[in-house]
Amino acid sequence: MRVERLPAVVGPSAVRAGLAALPVVSLGLLCPVPSLVIALRRGTRADWAVFGGFCAVLVTWVMQLSLTPETTHGIEFADDVLLILASMVGAAVHAWTVWPRRVGY
């Protein structure tokens, strides 16, 4: 049985932009998704380690959010901001830079 590649409806730049925008649009709650897609597509240990890292950031962010009172000041506020930035910006930059730029990949 021969499997042929389907024609690309969406270009690789649009896929990269969509994966990079996903963590930002979801405010960091879907930060592991782009790295999961990349790990499933490429399958290297480094990609799976990055996926695990973003999962750890998400779990840490949710735990910090549940333990932090509504009015935060000082170091607790800085922790929240750093975790949100790591889950949003870090995942977006990772998806933008790692996703393959070639059409035939």
OpenMM code with the backbone's topology and positions (N, CA, C; nanometers):
from openmm import Vec3, app, unit

residues = "MET ARG VAL GLU ARG LEU PRO ALA VAL VAL GLY PRO SER ALA VAL ARG ALA GLY LEU ALA ALA LEU PRO VAL VAL SER LEU GLY LEU LEU CYS PRO VAL PRO SER LEU VAL ILE ALA LEU ARG ARG GLY THR ARG ALA ASP TRP ALA VAL PHE GLY GLY PHE CYS ALA VAL LEU VAL THR TRP VAL MET GLN LEU SER LEU THR PRO GLU THR THR HIS GLY ILE GLU PHE ALA ASP ASP VAL LEU LEU ILE LEU ALA SER MET VAL GLY ALA ALA VAL HIS ALA TRP THR VAL TRP PRO ARG ARG VAL GLY TYR".split()
positions = [
    Vec3(0.0842, -0.1172, 0.0000),
    Vec3(0.0000, 0.0000, 0.0000),
    Vec3(0.0888, 0.1237, 0.0000),
    Vec3(0.0579, 0.2147, -0.0873),
    Vec3(0.1378, 0.3354, -0.1007),
    Vec3(0.0619, 0.4532, -0.0414),
    Vec3(0.1307, 0.5271, 0.0454),
    Vec3(0.0701, 0.6441, 0.1085),
    Vec3(0.1315, 0.7676, 0.0456),
    Vec3(0.0486, 0.8514, -0.0071),
    Vec3(0.0977, 0.9741, -0.0685),
    Vec3(0.0732, 1.0907, 0.0256),
    Vec3(0.1594, 1.1867, 0.0150),
    Vec3(0.1488, 1.3057, 0.0986),
    Vec3(0.0365, 1.3943, 0.0475),
    Vec3(-0.0462, 1.4410, 0.1391),
    Vec3(-0.1561, 1.5293, 0.1026),
    Vec3(-0.1027, 1.6676, 0.0688),
    Vec3(-0.1664, 1.7381, -0.0217),
    Vec3(-0.1200, 1.8738, -0.0528),
    Vec3(-0.1385, 1.9656, 0.0675),
    Vec3(-0.0425, 2.0518, 0.0877),
    Vec3(-0.0461, 2.1441, 0.2017),
    Vec3(-0.1461, 2.2561, 0.1734),
    Vec3(-0.2467, 2.2654, 0.2582),
    Vec3(-0.3464, 2.3707, 0.2452),
    Vec3(-0.2968, 2.4973, 0.3139),
    Vec3(-0.2308, 2.4779, 0.4262),
    Vec3(-0.1781, 2.5898, 0.5037),
    Vec3(-0.0261, 2.5845, 0.4957),
    Vec3(0.0352, 2.6986, 0.4714),
    Vec3(0.1801, 2.7046, 0.4599),
    Vec3(0.2501, 2.6860, 0.5922),
    Vec3(0.3795, 2.6538, 0.5893),
    Vec3(0.4537, 2.6331, 0.7135),
    Vec3(0.4650, 2.7592, 0.7983),
    Vec3(0.4626, 2.8751, 0.7363),
    Vec3(0.4682, 2.9985, 0.8153),
    Vec3(0.3410, 3.0191, 0.8956),
    Vec3(0.2274, 2.9814, 0.8380),
    Vec3(0.1005, 2.9945, 0.9098),
    Vec3(0.0935, 2.8963, 1.0266),
    Vec3(0.1484, 2.7772, 1.0079),
    Vec3(0.1514, 2.6793, 1.1168),
    Vec3(0.2421, 2.7283, 1.2285),
    Vec3(0.3587, 2.7814, 1.1920),
    Vec3(0.4500, 2.8359, 1.2930),
    Vec3(0.3849, 2.9494, 1.3692),
    Vec3(0.3173, 3.0392, 1.2974),
    Vec3(0.2524, 3.1531, 1.3631),
    Vec3(0.1393, 3.1060, 1.4534),
    Vec3(0.0637, 3.0074, 1.4098),
    Vec3(-0.0452, 2.9555, 1.4919),
    Vec3(0.0044, 2.8882, 1.6184),
    Vec3(0.1095, 2.8071, 1.6050),
    Vec3(0.1654, 2.7419, 1.7234),
    Vec3(0.2293, 2.8432, 1.8177),
    Vec3(0.2901, 2.9462, 1.7628),
    Vec3(0.3518, 3.0478, 1.8477),
    Vec3(0.2465, 3.1350, 1.9156),
    Vec3(0.1327, 3.1554, 1.8509),
    Vec3(0.0278, 3.2399, 1.9090),
    Vec3(-0.0562, 3.1659, 2.0127),
    Vec3(-0.0604, 3.0344, 2.0070),
    Vec3(-0.1455, 2.9570, 2.0971),
    Vec3(-0.1175, 2.9827, 2.2456),
    Vec3(0.0072, 2.9802, 2.2924),
    Vec3(0.0303, 3.0087, 2.4347),
    Vec3(-0.0034, 3.1522, 2.4734),
    Vec3(0.0164, 3.2454, 2.3820),
    Vec3(-0.0113, 3.3859, 2.4131),
    Vec3(-0.1612, 3.4098, 2.4206),
    Vec3(-0.2354, 3.3536, 2.3257),
    Vec3(-0.3805, 3.3726, 2.3232),
    Vec3(-0.4462, 3.3054, 2.4435),
    Vec3(-0.3940, 3.1912, 2.4861),
    Vec3(-0.4523, 3.1208, 2.6003),
    Vec3(-0.3953, 3.1680, 2.7340),
    Vec3(-0.3160, 3.2727, 2.7327),
    Vec3(-0.2519, 3.3289, 2.8530),
    Vec3(-0.1672, 3.2252, 2.9267),
    Vec3(-0.1038, 3.1384, 2.8515),
    Vec3(-0.0109, 3.0423, 2.9087),
    Vec3(-0.0714, 2.9100, 2.9493),
    Vec3(-0.2026, 2.8942, 2.9418),
    Vec3(-0.2636, 2.7693, 2.9853),
    Vec3(-0.2414, 2.6552, 2.8865),
    Vec3(-0.2139, 2.6864, 2.7624),
    Vec3(-0.1862, 2.5828, 2.6620),
    Vec3(-0.0393, 2.5841, 2.6205),
    Vec3(0.0482, 2.6215, 2.7130),
    Vec3(0.1898, 2.6327, 2.6782),
    Vec3(0.2556, 2.5001, 2.6394),
    Vec3(0.2136, 2.3845, 2.6905),
    Vec3(0.2794, 2.2609, 2.6462),
    Vec3(0.2370, 2.2139, 2.5071),
    Vec3(0.1286, 2.2660, 2.4520),
    Vec3(0.0759, 2.2140, 2.3256),
    Vec3(0.1734, 2.2301, 2.2088),
    Vec3(0.2331, 2.3485, 2.1858),
    Vec3(0.3275, 2.3573, 2.0738),
    Vec3(0.4471, 2.2627, 2.0878),
    Vec3(0.4997, 2.2496, 2.2086),
    Vec3(0.6133, 2.1592, 2.2261),
    Vec3(0.5690, 2.0135, 2.2132),
    Vec3(0.4446, 1.9808, 2.2466),
    Vec3(0.3939, 1.8455, 2.2247),
    Vec3(0.3837, 1.8151, 2.0761),
    Vec3(0.3340, 1.9105, 1.9987),
    Vec3(0.3243, 1.8912, 1.8543),
    Vec3(0.4627, 1.8725, 1.7937),
    Vec3(0.5574, 1.9522, 1.8378),
    Vec3(0.6936, 1.9415, 1.7862),
    Vec3(0.7558, 1.8085, 1.8276),
    Vec3(0.7329, 1.7656, 1.9528),
    Vec3(0.7890, 1.6387, 2.0000),
    Vec3(0.7258, 1.5206, 1.9269),
    Vec3(0.5981, 1.5259, 1.9012),
    Vec3(0.5337, 1.4186, 1.8264),
    Vec3(0.5824, 1.4141, 1.6818),
    Vec3(0.6093, 1.5295, 1.6265),
    Vec3(0.6517, 1.5357, 1.4867),
    Vec3(0.7966, 1.4922, 1.4689),
    Vec3(0.8849, 1.5380, 1.5575),
    Vec3(1.0273, 1.5078, 1.5412),
    Vec3(1.0716, 1.3892, 1.6256),
    Vec3(1.0213, 1.3775, 1.7483),
    Vec3(1.0470, 1.2604, 1.8317),
    Vec3(1.1834, 1.2501, 1.8956),
    Vec3(1.2568, 1.3598, 1.9091),
    Vec3(1.3880, 1.3514, 1.9733),
    Vec3(1.3726, 1.3652, 2.1247),
    Vec3(1.4741, 1.3226, 2.1960),
    Vec3(1.4706, 1.3323, 2.3428),
    Vec3(1.4673, 1.4768, 2.3893),
    Vec3(1.5372, 1.5618, 2.3186),
    Vec3(1.5397, 1.7035, 2.3570),
    Vec3(1.4004, 1.7657, 2.3440),
    Vec3(1.3277, 1.7286, 2.2403),
    Vec3(1.1924, 1.7819, 2.2235),
    Vec3(1.1005, 1.7336, 2.3343),
    Vec3(1.1136, 1.6066, 2.3717),
    Vec3(1.0315, 1.5552, 2.4819),
    Vec3(1.0720, 1.6193, 2.6152),
    Vec3(1.1988, 1.6495, 2.6327),
    Vec3(1.2427, 1.7166, 2.7554),
    Vec3(1.1861, 1.8584, 2.7628),
    Vec3(1.1828, 1.9280, 2.6498),
    Vec3(1.1240, 2.0622, 2.6482),
    Vec3(0.9744, 2.0545, 2.6783),
    Vec3(0.9069, 1.9544, 2.6224),
    Vec3(0.7654, 1.9348, 2.6524),
    Vec3(0.7447, 1.9116, 2.8024),
    Vec3(0.8296, 1.8281, 2.8633),
    Vec3(0.8209, 1.8057, 3.0074),
    Vec3(0.8481, 1.9322, 3.0878),
    Vec3(0.9408, 2.0134, 3.0392),
    Vec3(0.9699, 2.1402, 3.1069),
    Vec3(0.8512, 2.2356, 3.1040),
    Vec3(0.7855, 2.2459, 2.9885),
    Vec3(0.6691, 2.3331, 2.9809),
    Vec3(0.5516, 2.2774, 3.0613),
    Vec3(0.5399, 2.1454, 3.0716),
    Vec3(0.4378, 2.0865, 3.1588),
    Vec3(0.4666, 2.1205, 3.3051),
    Vec3(0.5944, 2.1160, 3.3428),
    Vec3(0.6320, 2.1513, 3.4795),
    Vec3(0.6038, 2.2987, 3.5080),
    Vec3(0.6302, 2.3853, 3.4095),
    Vec3(0.5996, 2.5280, 3.4267),
    Vec3(0.4505, 2.5480, 3.4443),
    Vec3(0.3690, 2.4768, 3.3664),
    Vec3(0.2243, 2.4900, 3.3774),
    Vec3(0.1737, 2.4414, 3.5126),
    Vec3(0.2230, 2.3270, 3.5592),
    Vec3(0.1807, 2.2748, 3.6892),
    Vec3(0.2237, 2.3694, 3.8004),
    Vec3(0.3441, 2.4216, 3.7919),
    Vec3(0.3924, 2.5166, 3.8922),
    Vec3(0.3086, 2.6434, 3.8912),
    Vec3(0.2734, 2.6909, 3.7731),
    Vec3(0.1928, 2.8124, 3.7609),
    Vec3(0.0537, 2.7924, 3.8199),
    Vec3(-0.0084, 2.6780, 3.7932),
    Vec3(-0.1418, 2.6511, 3.8474),
    Vec3(-0.1358, 2.6352, 3.9990),
    Vec3(-0.0334, 2.5687, 4.0496),
    Vec3(-0.0200, 2.5542, 4.1957),
    Vec3(0.0065, 2.6895, 4.2618),
    Vec3(0.0905, 2.7696, 4.2018),
    Vec3(0.1168, 2.9035, 4.2552),
    Vec3(-0.0102, 2.9876, 4.2540),
    Vec3(-0.0867, 2.9752, 4.1476),
    Vec3(-0.2120, 3.0498, 4.1365),
    Vec3(-0.3116, 3.0074, 4.2430),
    Vec3(-0.3180, 2.8795, 4.2722),
    Vec3(-0.4139, 2.8324, 4.3724),
    Vec3(-0.3711, 2.8666, 4.5148),
    Vec3(-0.2424, 2.8825, 4.5378),
    Vec3(-0.1940, 2.9124, 4.6730),
    Vec3(-0.1745, 3.0606, 4.7009),
    Vec3(-0.1784, 3.1436, 4.5970),
    Vec3(-0.1558, 3.2866, 4.6141),
    Vec3(-0.2876, 3.3569, 4.6449),
    Vec3(-0.2910, 3.4430, 4.7466),
    Vec3(-0.4138, 3.5189, 4.7726),
    Vec3(-0.4424, 3.6190, 4.6604),
    Vec3(-0.5631, 3.6715, 4.6604),
    Vec3(-0.6038, 3.7622, 4.5527),
    Vec3(-0.5199, 3.8896, 4.5496),
    Vec3(-0.4861, 3.9431, 4.6640),
    Vec3(-0.4038, 4.0641, 4.6676),
    Vec3(-0.2603, 4.0228, 4.7002),
    Vec3(-0.1755, 4.0277, 4.6007),
    Vec3(-0.0366, 3.9885, 4.6210),
    Vec3(0.0538, 4.1102, 4.6047),
    Vec3(0.1625, 4.1052, 4.6764),
    Vec3(0.2624, 4.2117, 4.6710),
    Vec3(0.3996, 4.1478, 4.6784),
    Vec3(0.4958, 4.2170, 4.6276),
    Vec3(0.6347, 4.1770, 4.6437),
    Vec3(0.6720, 4.0511, 4.5698),
    Vec3(0.7355, 3.9577, 4.6423),
    Vec3(0.7944, 3.8395, 4.5804),
    Vec3(0.6883, 3.7449, 4.5261),
    Vec3(0.5712, 3.7354, 4.5887),
    Vec3(0.4645, 3.6483, 4.5372),
    Vec3(0.4152, 3.6990, 4.4010),
    Vec3(0.4027, 3.8297, 4.3884),
    Vec3(0.3605, 3.8875, 4.2609),
    Vec3(0.4668, 3.8645, 4.1544),
    Vec3(0.5931, 3.8780, 4.1913),
    Vec3(0.7021, 3.8551, 4.0962),
    Vec3(0.7057, 3.7093, 4.0513),
    Vec3(0.6794, 3.6156, 4.1433),
    Vec3(0.6725, 3.4747, 4.1057),
    Vec3(0.5615, 3.4490, 4.0046),
    Vec3(0.4443, 3.5078, 4.0292),
    Vec3(0.3328, 3.4906, 3.9361),
    Vec3(0.3658, 3.5462, 3.7978),
    Vec3(0.4240, 3.6627, 3.7952),
    Vec3(0.4574, 3.7255, 3.6663),
    Vec3(0.5628, 3.6441, 3.5915),
    Vec3(0.6638, 3.5946, 3.6622),
    Vec3(0.7680, 3.5148, 3.5967),
    Vec3(0.7128, 3.3839, 3.5419),
    Vec3(0.6235, 3.3193, 3.6147),
    Vec3(0.5662, 3.1945, 3.5654),
    Vec3(0.4746, 3.2177, 3.4458),
    Vec3(0.3993, 3.3256, 3.4489),
    Vec3(0.3128, 3.3575, 3.3352),
    Vec3(0.3976, 3.3908, 3.2126),
    Vec3(0.5030, 3.4685, 3.2316),
    Vec3(0.5910, 3.5015, 3.1194),
    Vec3(0.6619, 3.3779, 3.0642),
    Vec3(0.7046, 3.2889, 3.1534),
    Vec3(0.7709, 3.1668, 3.1073),
    Vec3(0.6758, 3.0792, 3.0276),
    Vec3(0.5513, 3.0737, 3.0716),
    Vec3(0.4565, 2.9889, 3.0001),
    Vec3(0.4071, 3.0533, 2.8716),
    Vec3(0.4004, 3.1840, 2.8659),
    Vec3(0.3532, 3.2503, 2.7437),
    Vec3(0.4669, 3.2758, 2.6460),
    Vec3(0.5609, 3.3560, 2.6867),
    Vec3(0.6673, 3.3999, 2.5966),
    Vec3(0.7641, 3.2855, 2.5655),
    Vec3(0.7989, 3.2085, 2.6653),
    Vec3(0.8920, 3.0979, 2.6421),
    Vec3(0.8380, 2.9962, 2.5439),
    Vec3(0.7119, 2.9590, 2.5600),
    Vec3(0.6519, 2.8614, 2.4690),
    Vec3(0.6343, 2.9193, 2.3290),
    Vec3(0.5998, 3.0478, 2.3201),
    Vec3(0.5831, 3.1104, 2.1884),
    Vec3(0.7162, 3.1205, 2.1145),
    Vec3(0.8203, 3.1609, 2.1833),
    Vec3(0.9524, 3.1707, 2.1208),
    Vec3(1.0027, 3.0320, 2.0807),
    Vec3(0.9807, 2.9347, 2.1662),
    Vec3(1.0219, 2.7983, 2.1332),
    Vec3(0.9496, 2.7481, 2.0082),
    Vec3(0.8195, 2.7681, 2.0006),
    Vec3(0.7436, 2.7216, 1.8840),
    Vec3(0.7867, 2.7948, 1.7573),
    Vec3(0.8167, 2.9210, 1.7677),
    Vec3(0.8549, 2.9983, 1.6489),
    Vec3(0.9931, 2.9593, 1.5988),
    Vec3(1.0856, 2.9330, 1.6882),
    Vec3(1.2235, 2.9069, 1.6460),
    Vec3(1.2492, 2.7605, 1.6107),
    Vec3(1.1764, 2.6681, 1.6686),
    Vec3(1.2068, 2.5265, 1.6494),
    Vec3(1.1274, 2.4655, 1.5340),
    Vec3(1.0078, 2.5162, 1.5067),
    Vec3(0.9259, 2.4566, 1.4011),
    Vec3(1.0015, 2.4627, 1.2695),
    Vec3(1.0033, 2.3541, 1.1942),
    Vec3(1.0820, 2.3520, 1.0698),
    Vec3(1.0316, 2.4529, 0.9677),
    Vec3(1.1253, 2.5115, 0.8974),
    Vec3(1.0909, 2.6127, 0.7972),
    Vec3(1.0764, 2.5517, 0.6578),
    Vec3(1.1208, 2.4306, 0.6398),
    Vec3(1.1128, 2.3676, 0.5084),
    Vec3(0.9748, 2.3121, 0.4836),
    Vec3(0.9331, 2.3144, 0.3598),
    Vec3(0.8005, 2.2643, 0.3229),
    Vec3(0.7990, 2.1121, 0.3255),
    Vec3(0.9030, 2.0485, 0.2860),
    Vec3(0.9058, 1.9034, 0.2757),
    Vec3(0.9412, 1.8303, 0.4023),
    Vec3(0.9431, 1.8924, 0.5167),
    Vec3(0.9833, 1.8281, 0.6403),
    Vec3(0.8816, 1.7292, 0.6882),
] * unit.nanometer
topology = app.Topology()
chain = topology.addChain("A")
for resn in residues:
    res = topology.addResidue(resn, chain)
    for name in ("N", "CA", "C"):
        topology.addAtom(name, app.Element.getBySymbol(name[0]), res)
